[in-house]
Amino acid sequence: MFDLLTSQIPTLLTIAVALGGILTVDAYLIYIERKLSAFMQDRVGPNRVGPWGLLQPLADGAKFILKEDVIPSHVDKVLFILAPCMAVFTAMLAFAVVPFGPVDAIPEVLRPWLRFVIAPNLDIGLVFLFAIGSLGVYGVILGGWASNNKYSALGSLRASAQVVSYEIPLGMSVLGIALANGTMNIESLQNVQTAGLLHWNIWTQPLAALIFFTASLAEANRLPFDLSECEQELVGGFHTEYSAMKFALFFLGEYTHVVTISFLTSILFFGGWHFPWIAEAGSSYTGAWLVKLGVLHTKVLCVILFIMLIRWTIPRFRFDQLMNLAWKVLIPLALGNVVAIMCIRQFGLSMWWSTIANVLLFIVAGVIGTLSSQKAMQRGAHGLATAA
């Protein structure tokens, strides 16, 4: 029994480090987003609590903990409490297969105690990730249903339709990566790209990267895809009736999803911890593992900042536009990309043909979209002329 517990120490410590890191990062991501939003809107942002407002996340956390936890009398209390717990649990569990450092470069001092991934060498890592991630929508649906509020219910219905729709292009975009590299192991997909800068998947599958990133934003309910909680139309969306820590858990799950998206984007398409000359597969200088860790986390931070910038750059879609983007644009493009990768693998061609196929698919989609929009404008003009 003692030997069994001892053997699980690295896993338990890794879980503690990952959980503590995610909670801390989520708290300060809110601070960063508030400061970045203030910068883009020519404001100051949080600057009262601590130097430069750095203690604002602690004040927000204390506010959520000390605030009165109201449970309305008309709600289904069991499901009402279960919903935010499910939202944050699925987001945390999905991170279990995501490597947050150079797994194969752990120093000897840390190796008996710590790993850079909670569940290492999982051959179906991508399948597990999307299977668990897709369960997050149940937290939103339960929250809207249990609130017994028509606005909350409408928000949860929007969320379910959105997530189900965008899960298809999301999975198909990484299917091309798995086909091209012959594995669904996330660590192996990372290691394949360490052969050099030109081996990063972003060069051979830029369309897959664009589809993955766009669908991931929709899965995380980030603007411009936050239709399930658009305040102007649905008060507060599915979380209208929530307050205090239950309200905070929903946003903790959302920001955890953003962190997971950023790690996956960096690992699957931008080489992960690899960077030419300073973080190579054969780097063995003192502190190389720390440099690799810093490279990966810098890439992740850049993706997170880009997601935050999008919030104040692109206006929110209408719901019909949201559905059309998924079913009429992203899914056909993702299917075309998968077919192109299958043909390339079948005939033993260079993966650079995938880049050409991606460019052609993008051009064809642009031409079709332009022609469709012109026809729609002509129909609208004809309708106005007929009405006049």
Secondary structure as UniProt FT lines:
FT   HELIX           2..7
FT   HELIX           9..40
FT   TURN            41..42
FT   HELIX           51..53
FT   TURN            54..55
FT   HELIX           56..66
FT   TURN            73..74
FT   HELIX           77..94
FT   HELIX           95..97
FT   HELIX           103..105
FT   TURN            108..113
FT   TURN            120..121
FT   TURN            123..124
FT   HELIX           125..133
FT   TURN            134..135
FT   HELIX           136..146
FT   TURN            147..148
FT   HELIX           150..181
FT   HELIX           186..192
FT   HELIX           193..195
FT   HELIX           197..199
FT   HELIX           201..204
FT   HELIX           206..219
FT   TURN            220..221
FT   TURN            223..224
FT   HELIX           227..229
FT   HELIX           231..234
FT   TURN            235..236
FT   HELIX           237..239
FT   TURN            240..241
FT   HELIX           244..269
FT   TURN            272..273
FT   TURN            276..278
FT   TURN            281..282
FT   TURN            286..287
FT   HELIX           288..311
FT   TURN            312..313
FT   HELIX           319..324
FT   HELIX           325..330
FT   HELIX           331..346
FT   TURN            347..348
FT   HELIX           352..387
//
